[in-house]
């Protein structure tokens, strides 16, 4: 396999026999531990671990399928077939909720939100209708997940803290401006200007970093959400205020703000401590021992996957991204091990950003690269050849990001793991016991991989895997861009434009320093996205896993099973039929749906709705504000 250099033999010749013995003992112990963990793991997840009324987990709800569920159409089919069938049902149920006129849209809003729509709802609906939006109320769930806690913050404090922040977009008299020339700010400003004629006065504080920054403890968020729930009411339509406040250039100058303490990397040491404080106090993330050593080969098992998987495959994608029940992810994701930068706070204030962890408290906007449409994130106008003309391969090219990889921590980084486990030489070495996997694990027996049974997992992987780094992002790079501590395992590959990648059928999307930025481009292509992430984005509620994309667990142990299902395997003893038609169906359904709900017009519609809600929330009269013309 020419994509990256094979592992340098882990043993010198005189040490080979001893190394095999040690590896055999290690493997046996590991299998025993895995068996114990699998049989002792808790099979259910207490949803009460989330804050009160945390009704949106960042994705269209999809109930986990459980073994023996007789409501499923084919109890003896492959687990992925069952998940695909379930996704079809979920999607059809979603489409039946589409609103066709303003009155029904307002009714759907009141039913789901427990309030009147915000002032300007009629203008928003008209804008959405003019731009051909698919109008399903659930598509906007992320807005209410993000804004909910702010019902526990005084409006004047919200206004003051937003205006006083270092990087803002300011809207006055339907004109948006920004004092910062930072490129993300300018892109978000460009988006805002396209809808400024429909916006009231407000100030938006922006996160300019890749990494999310607000991580309020669960206990505090739960208190804010109690206030949010208590504030819900349907005010008498005759008493509802339907206009927005007018702000001065320097609003609320007299308001005193609580001092925000920004935690740096030096102070936090481990980002897991920051991220996990947003989990319930009784969650596994809060109770588990905190990992401090990342230098050894990580332990990778299925022990903490049961709440979000069905027979080893992701059945609840939003829950799979939630690490509160997955304490092992603290050593399996670069964000948790050592982010590139840290500047976090426990203080809740209204900051907008492009992505966040499930326990972060930023307010999500469409990421700048989605609005900007840059070719390296979108593929440009070329979305790929017809499915039948594509190479039957997995393609992945990327930078070794995920955080600051160093000699003593790189083995836990997600991109390093994915590239290593799709390298035929490394996989073959692991399966024939000649090499110890440095940073990945072979698929456990639960997946029943045919190639593995015949001792051909590496050879089979080589048939379809084409993955590699284009930059190793070394702590101290050598002159030739190599990296002394990962050179035995990886090499630098030539970059490949996204449009060229679309000539392959399968395009995995793996987190970088935060979300990867390629997801929308992948969805708009004719290739099939395979997505693993611990981040939330604005559009998550619009997509149905196994209908529009293939979800993957963050440990990647299910990846070989996913590929066996789609490409099949023909061995000397065992033969598994592929499901190419199903792969094509998901790829094209994802593309068709993305062209309906992930357009730039959909970003405008989403942001307009978000900012109307935000403006109401920042108004002293918010409890009595709304749009009620349909009730008068």
NULUMBA-509268 format. One record per residue (C-alpha): x, z, y; residue in one letter. Coordinates in steps of 0.1 Angstrom, whole numbers, padded with zeros to 4 digits, m for minus. Last residue first. Example, Ala and Ser with C-alpha at 12.3 -4.5 7.8 and 13.67 -1.06 7.14 Angstrom:
X,Z,Y,type
0137,0071,m0011,S
0123,0078,m0045,A
END
This chain:
X,Z,Y,type
m0565,0169,0382,X
m0550,0170,0347,X
m0532,0136,0347,X
m0517,0145,0381,X
m0501,0176,0366,X
m0463,0171,0373,X
m0445,0204,0375,X
m0434,0234,0395,X
m0449,0269,0393,X
m0421,0287,0374,X
m0395,0266,0392,X
m0403,0278,0428,X
m0368,0290,0434,X
m0355,0256,0425,X
m0324,0251,0402,X
m0346,0247,0371,X
m0366,0220,0388,X
m0335,0201,0397,X
m0322,0204,0362,X
m0354,0191,0347,X
m0353,0161,0371,X
m0316,0157,0362,X
m0322,0155,0325,X
m0351,0130,0328,X
m0329,0108,0350,X
m0300,0112,0326,X
m0320,0102,0295,X
m0335,0071,0313,X
m0302,0060,0326,X
m0285,0064,0292,X
m0314,0045,0276,X
m0308,0017,0301,X
m0272,0016,0290,X
m0285,0010,0255,X
m0285,0036,0228,X
m0323,0035,0219,X
m0332,m0001,0211,X
m0299,m0018,0204,X
m0288,0013,0186,X
m0318,0009,0163,X
m0310,m0027,0154,X
m0273,m0017,0148,X
m0282,0013,0126,X
m0307,m0008,0106,X
m0280,m0034,0101,X
m0255,m0010,0088,X
m0280,0010,0067,X
m0293,m0022,0050,X
m0258,m0035,0044,X
m0248,m0003,0027,X
m0280,m0004,0006,X
m0273,m0040,m0004,X
m0237,m0032,m0014,X
m0248,m0005,m0038,X
m0220,m0005,m0064,X
m0225,m0003,m0101,X
m0203,0022,m0119,X
m0183,0013,m0150,X
m0164,0037,m0172,X
m0141,0028,m0201,X
m0117,0001,m0189,X
m0127,0005,m0153,X
m0152,m0012,m0130,X
m0159,0009,m0099,X
m0187,0007,m0073,X
m0184,m0004,m0036,X
m0213,0016,m0022,X
m0217,0046,m0045,X
m0180,0048,m0052,X
m0173,0049,m0015,X
m0196,0078,m0009,X
m0182,0096,m0039,X
m0147,0091,m0026,X
m0157,0104,0008,X
m0174,0136,m0005,X
m0142,0156,m0003,X
m0140,0147,0034,X
m0137,0184,0045,X
m0158,0176,0075,X
m0187,0164,0054,X
m0198,0128,0058,X
m0229,0113,0072,X
m0237,0076,0066,X
m0253,0058,0095,X
m0287,0045,0107,X
m0309,0055,0078,X
m0286,0079,0059,X
m0285,0101,0090,X
m0314,0096,0115,X
m0303,0089,0150,X
m0322,0097,0182,X
m0316,0134,0183,X
m0278,0129,0184,X
m0279,0108,0215,X
m0264,0133,0240,X
m0234,0143,0219,X
m0226,0173,0197,X
m0192,0179,0181,X
m0182,0192,0146,X
m0178,0157,0133,X
m0179,0134,0102,X
m0194,0099,0105,X
m0193,0069,0082,X
m0203,0039,0103,X
m0214,0007,0085,X
m0203,m0026,0100,X
m0226,m0050,0119,X
m0216,m0034,0152,X
m0237,m0014,0176,X
m0233,0018,0156,X
m0196,0014,0156,X
m0194,0009,0193,X
m0216,0040,0198,X
m0193,0060,0176,X
m0160,0050,0191,X
m0156,0079,0216,X
m0138,0101,0191,X
m0155,0134,0197,X
m0130,0161,0208,X
m0092,0159,0206,X
m0100,0134,0178,X
m0130,0135,0155,X
m0132,0110,0127,X
m0154,0079,0126,X
m0152,0059,0094,X
m0158,0021,0097,X
m0169,0004,0065,X
m0176,m0033,0061,X
m0145,m0049,0075,X
m0145,m0078,0100,X
m0156,m0051,0125,X
m0120,m0039,0126,X
m0111,m0071,0145,X
m0135,m0062,0173,X
m0121,m0027,0173,X
m0086,m0040,0181,X
m0059,m0032,0156,X
m0028,m0012,0165,X
0003,m0017,0143,X
0011,0011,0121,X
0033,0041,0127,X
0044,0059,0095,X
0031,0088,0075,X
0040,0112,0047,X
0078,0117,0048,X
0078,0111,0086,X
0055,0140,0092,X
0080,0167,0102,X
0106,0143,0118,X
0081,0124,0138,X
0087,0087,0145,X
0081,0070,0178,X
0114,0051,0175,X
0132,0074,0200,X
0119,0105,0182,X
0088,0123,0193,X
0090,0160,0202,X
0055,0175,0195,X
0047,0143,0177,X
0017,0122,0187,X
0019,0101,0155,X
0008,0069,0172,X
m0008,0039,0155,X
m0019,0060,0126,X
m0032,0044,0093,X
m0061,0034,0072,X
m0069,0004,0049,X
m0088,0017,0019,X
m0106,m0007,m0004,X
m0085,m0016,m0034,X
m0059,0011,m0027,X
m0085,0038,m0034,X
m0089,0023,m0069,X
m0052,0026,m0076,X
m0051,0061,m0063,X
m0081,0072,m0083,X
m0069,0055,m0115,X
m0066,0084,m0139,X
m0096,0072,m0160,X
m0117,0101,m0150,X
m0106,0098,m0114,X
m0118,0062,m0113,X
m0152,0073,m0125,X
m0157,0100,m0098,X
m0179,0127,m0113,X
m0186,0142,m0078,X
m0190,0178,m0091,X
m0156,0175,m0108,X
m0138,0182,m0075,X
m0124,0153,m0054,X
m0086,0156,m0049,X
m0074,0179,m0022,X
m0057,0172,0011,X
m0028,0184,0033,X
0005,0185,0014,X
m0008,0171,m0019,X
0018,0182,m0045,X
0035,0153,m0061,X
0042,0141,m0096,X
0011,0156,m0111,X
m0005,0122,m0121,X
m0035,0128,m0098,X
m0014,0140,m0068,X
0011,0111,m0070,X
m0017,0086,m0073,X
m0034,0101,m0042,X
m0002,0100,m0022,X
0006,0065,m0032,X
m0029,0052,m0026,X
m0031,0065,0009,X
m0068,0073,0017,X
m0063,0111,0012,X
m0033,0110,0036,X
m0052,0092,0064,X
m0081,0116,0062,X
m0060,0147,0061,X
m0039,0136,0091,X
m0071,0129,0110,X
m0086,0163,0102,X
m0056,0185,0112,X
m0049,0214,0088,X
m0015,0201,0076,X
m0003,0196,0111,X
0001,0234,0117,X
0038,0245,0113,X
0056,0214,0122,X
0033,0207,0152,X
0001,0189,0159,X
m0013,0196,0194,X
m0050,0189,0191,X
m0072,0165,0171,X
m0049,0136,0178,X
m0028,0115,0154,X
m0038,0082,0171,X
m0062,0058,0154,X
m0068,0030,0130,X
m0094,0031,0103,X
m0108,0004,0081,X
m0127,0008,0048,X
m0129,m0024,0028,X
m0152,m0050,0013,X
m0140,m0077,0037,X
m0168,m0091,0058,X
m0184,m0125,0052,X
m0215,m0112,0034,X
m0221,m0087,0062,X
m0223,m0114,0089,X
m0193,m0112,0112,X
m0186,m0084,0136,X
m0199,m0069,0169,X
m0179,m0092,0191,X
m0191,m0087,0227,X
m0166,m0060,0234,X
m0154,m0038,0205,X
m0170,m0008,0222,X
m0143,0019,0225,X
m0113,m0004,0230,X
m0134,m0028,0249,X
m0144,m0003,0277,X
m0182,m0001,0280,X
m0181,0022,0311,X
m0213,0039,0301,X
m0201,0048,0266,X
m0166,0055,0277,X
m0179,0081,0302,X
m0197,0102,0276,X
m0235,0103,0280,X
m0243,0136,0297,X
m0245,0170,0280,X
m0250,0203,0297,X
m0222,0226,0287,X
m0229,0257,0266,X
m0206,0256,0236,X
m0216,0270,0202,X
m0225,0236,0186,X
m0192,0222,0199,X
m0194,0200,0230,X
m0195,0164,0243,X
m0196,0144,0275,X
m0198,0173,0301,X
m0220,0189,0327,X
m0214,0225,0340,X
m0242,0248,0349,X
m0229,0283,0348,X
m0227,0307,0319,X
m0195,0329,0320,X
m0176,0334,0287,X
m0150,0309,0300,X
m0126,0283,0286,X
m0095,0265,0298,X
m0077,0254,0267,X
m0055,0223,0262,X
m0043,0202,0233,X
m0064,0223,0210,X
m0046,0244,0184,X
m0061,0253,0151,X
m0098,0252,0159,X
m0097,0218,0176,X
m0073,0206,0150,X
m0099,0210,0123,X
m0094,0223,0087,X
m0081,0258,0093,X
m0110,0272,0113,X
m0132,0250,0091,X
m0130,0276,0063,X
m0154,0298,0083,X
m0183,0274,0075,X
m0216,0292,0082,X
m0210,0293,0120,X
m0192,0259,0117,X
m0222,0238,0128,X
m0214,0202,0122,X
m0229,0202,0087,X
m0260,0218,0102,X
m0267,0187,0124,X
m0261,0165,0094,X
m0286,0182,0070,X
m0284,0164,0037,X
m0246,0158,0035,X
m0236,0150,0000,X
m0223,0174,m0027,X
m0254,0177,m0048,X
m0275,0181,m0017,X
m0255,0194,0013,X
m0260,0215,0044,X
m0264,0250,0031,X
m0241,0244,0001,X
m0211,0233,0020,X
m0193,0267,0023,X
m0178,0268,m0012,X
m0171,0231,m0015,X
m0134,0235,m0015,X
m0103,0227,0006,X
m0076,0254,0007,X
m0050,0242,0032,X
m0014,0233,0022,X
0007,0259,0040,X
0018,0260,0076,X
m0015,0270,0091,X
m0010,0308,0090,X
m0032,0329,0113,X
m0067,0326,0098,X
m0092,0350,0110,X
m0109,0370,0083,X
m0146,0362,0081,X
m0173,0382,0098,X
m0179,0361,0129,X
m0177,0328,0111,X
m0197,0341,0082,X
m0226,0349,0105,X
m0238,0384,0111,X
m0228,0385,0148,X
m0246,0351,0153,X
m0222,0324,0164,X
m0212,0317,0200,X
m0182,0340,0195,X
m0170,0315,0170,X
m0157,0290,0195,X
m0135,0314,0215,X
m0119,0332,0185,X
m0115,0298,0167,X
m0096,0286,0198,X
m0066,0307,0187,X
m0040,0321,0211,X
m0068,0330,0236,X
m0045,0342,0264,X
m0017,0317,0261,X
m0042,0289,0256,X
m0059,0298,0289,X
m0090,0317,0294,X
m0108,0311,0327,X
m0124,0342,0342,X
m0153,0334,0364,X
m0160,0358,0392,X
m0197,0366,0397,X
m0211,0347,0426,X
m0222,0360,0460,X
m0249,0340,0478,X
m0244,0337,0515,X
m0234,0300,0514,X
m0266,0291,0496,X
m0263,0254,0502,X
m0235,0236,0520,X
m0248,0201,0527,X
m0283,0214,0530,X
m0307,0212,0502,X
m0343,0198,0502,X
m0365,0214,0475,X
m0385,0193,0451,X
m0422,0184,0452,X
m0451,0189,0427,X
m0459,0225,0431,X
m0486,0236,0406,X
m0515,0258,0419,X
m0544,0234,0412,X
m0529,0226,0378,X
m0531,0263,0368,X
m0498,0270,0353,X
m0491,0263,0316,X
m0466,0289,0307,X
m0431,0294,0294,X
m0412,0321,0312,X
m0411,0346,0283,X
m0394,0320,0261,X
m0367,0313,0287,X
m0362,0350,0292,X
m0356,0356,0255,X
m0333,0326,0256,X
m0311,0343,0282,X
m0308,0374,0260,X
m0299,0352,0229,X
m0273,0335,0250,X
m0257,0369,0258,X
m0256,0381,0222,X
m0243,0347,0210,X
m0212,0350,0233,X
m0209,0323,0260,X
m0184,0295,0253,X
m0181,0272,0283,X
m0150,0249,0282,X
m0155,0218,0260,X
m0123,0199,0253,X
m0117,0164,0266,X
m0113,0178,0301,X
m0130,0167,0333,X
m0160,0190,0330,X
m0184,0183,0359,X
m0204,0205,0383,X
m0235,0187,0394,X
m0251,0193,0428,X
m0287,0187,0436,X
m0311,0169,0460,X
m0339,0150,0444,X
m0334,0119,0422,X
m0354,0086,0420,X
m0334,0065,0444,X
m0302,0080,0427,X
m0309,0061,0395,X
m0281,0035,0394,X
m0260,0059,0416,X
m0259,0084,0388,X
m0242,0060,0364,X
m0216,0050,0389,X
m0210,0087,0396,X
m0205,0094,0359,X
m0178,0067,0359,X
m0162,0080,0391,X
m0161,0115,0377,X
m0145,0103,0345,X
m0119,0084,0366,X
m0109,0113,0387,X
m0114,0103,0424,X
m0130,0135,0433,X
m0152,0142,0463,X
m0183,0127,0447,X
m0213,0109,0462,X
m0250,0103,0453,X
m0276,0092,0478,X
m0313,0100,0473,X
m0314,0123,0504,X
m0285,0144,0491,X
m0269,0142,0457,X
m0235,0157,0451,X
m0213,0149,0421,X
m0188,0177,0415,X
m0153,0186,0406,X
m0139,0219,0420,X
m0171,0240,0416,X
m0188,0256,0447,X
m0218,0233,0446,X
m0226,0242,0410,X
m0220,0279,0414,X
m0242,0281,0445,X
m0271,0262,0430,X
m0271,0281,0397,X
m0268,0314,0416,X
m0298,0304,0438,X
m0318,0295,0408,X
m0313,0329,0391,X
m0301,0326,0355,X
m0322,0334,0325,X
m0340,0300,0326,X
m0305,0287,0324,X
m0304,0295,0287,X
m0328,0266,0279,X
m0309,0238,0298,X
m0287,0226,0269,X
m0313,0229,0241,X
m0339,0215,0264,X
m0318,0184,0272,X
m0308,0180,0235,X
m0345,0177,0226,X
m0349,0144,0246,X
m0353,0121,0217,X
m0380,0144,0203,X
m0404,0132,0229,X
m0405,0097,0215,X
m0408,0068,0240,X
m0389,0037,0228,X
m0377,0025,0262,X
m0383,m0010,0274,X
m0367,m0007,0309,X
m0400,m0009,0328,X
m0414,0018,0306,X
m0385,0041,0312,X
m0388,0037,0349,X
m0425,0042,0348,X
m0420,0073,0327,X
m0395,0087,0352,X
m0418,0079,0382,X
m0446,0098,0364,X
m0424,0127,0355,X
m0414,0131,0392,X
m0422,0168,0392,X
m0412,0183,0359,X
m0435,0181,0328,X
m0459,0210,0324,X
m0447,0237,0301,X
m0447,0247,0264,X
m0420,0222,0256,X
m0433,0204,0225,X
m0470,0204,0232,X
m0466,0200,0269,X
m0443,0170,0265,X
m0465,0153,0239,X
m0494,0156,0264,X
m0473,0141,0292,X
m0463,0112,0270,X
m0499,0107,0260,X
m0510,0105,0296,X
m0481,0082,0306,X
m0488,0056,0279,X
m0477,0045,0245,X
m0461,0077,0231,X
m0441,0073,0199,X
m0448,0100,0173,X
m0454,0076,0144,X
m0418,0064,0149,X
m0405,0098,0139,X
m0425,0100,0107,X
m0412,0066,0097,X
m0376,0078,0103,X
m0380,0109,0082,X
m0396,0089,0054,X
m0367,0064,0054,X
m0342,0092,0056,X
m0357,0108,0024,X
m0352,0075,0006,X
m0316,0073,0017,X
m0310,0109,0006,X
m0325,0102,m0028,X
m0302,0071,m0032,X
m0273,0093,m0021,X
m0280,0118,m0048,X
m0280,0091,m0075,X
m0315,0088,m0091,X
m0329,0112,m0116,X
m0355,0129,m0094,X
m0369,0096,m0082,X
m0396,0097,m0055,X
m0388,0131,m0041,X
m0417,0156,m0040,X
m0405,0171,m0073,X
m0376,0190,m0057,X
m0355,0198,m0087,X
m0322,0199,m0069,X
m0326,0205,m0032,X
m0330,0180,m0004,X
m0320,0195,0030,X
m0347,0190,0056,X
m0338,0164,0082,X
m0344,0172,0118,X
m0332,0145,0142,X
m0299,0157,0154,X
m0282,0182,0178,X
m0295,0214,0163,X
m0327,0216,0183,X
m0351,0245,0180,X
m0328,0272,0192,X
m0359,0292,0197,X
m0341,0325,0198,X
m0303,0321,0193,X
m0291,0309,0159,X
m0284,0333,0131,X
m0321,0334,0124,X
m0315,0301,0105,X
m0302,0322,0077,X
m0284,0297,0055,X
m0291,0294,0018,X
m0269,0290,m0012,X
m0246,0320,m0008,X
m0214,0312,m0025,X
m0206,0332,m0057,X
m0207,0304,m0082,X
m0188,0278,m0061,X
m0163,0304,m0049,X
m0155,0315,m0085,X
m0151,0280,m0097,X
m0129,0271,m0068,X
m0107,0302,m0075,X
m0103,0292,m0111,X
m0095,0256,m0101,X
m0069,0268,m0076,X
m0052,0291,m0102,X
m0050,0262,m0126,X
m0035,0239,m0099,X
m0009,0264,m0088,X
0002,0270,m0124,X
0005,0233,m0129,X
0024,0229,m0096,X
0049,0255,m0105,X
0055,0238,m0139,X
0058,0204,m0123,X
0083,0217,m0097,X
0104,0232,m0124,X
0106,0199,m0141,X
0114,0180,m0109,X
0140,0204,m0096,X
0171,0186,m0109,X
0156,0153,m0097,X
0150,0165,m0061,X
0114,0174,m0055,X
0087,0165,m0030,X
0093,0128,m0035,X
0089,0111,m0002,X
0053,0105,0003,X
0045,0068,0006,X
0050,0050,0039,X
0019,0039,0058,X
m0003,0009,0057,X
0017,m0012,0032,X
0000,0000,0000,X
END
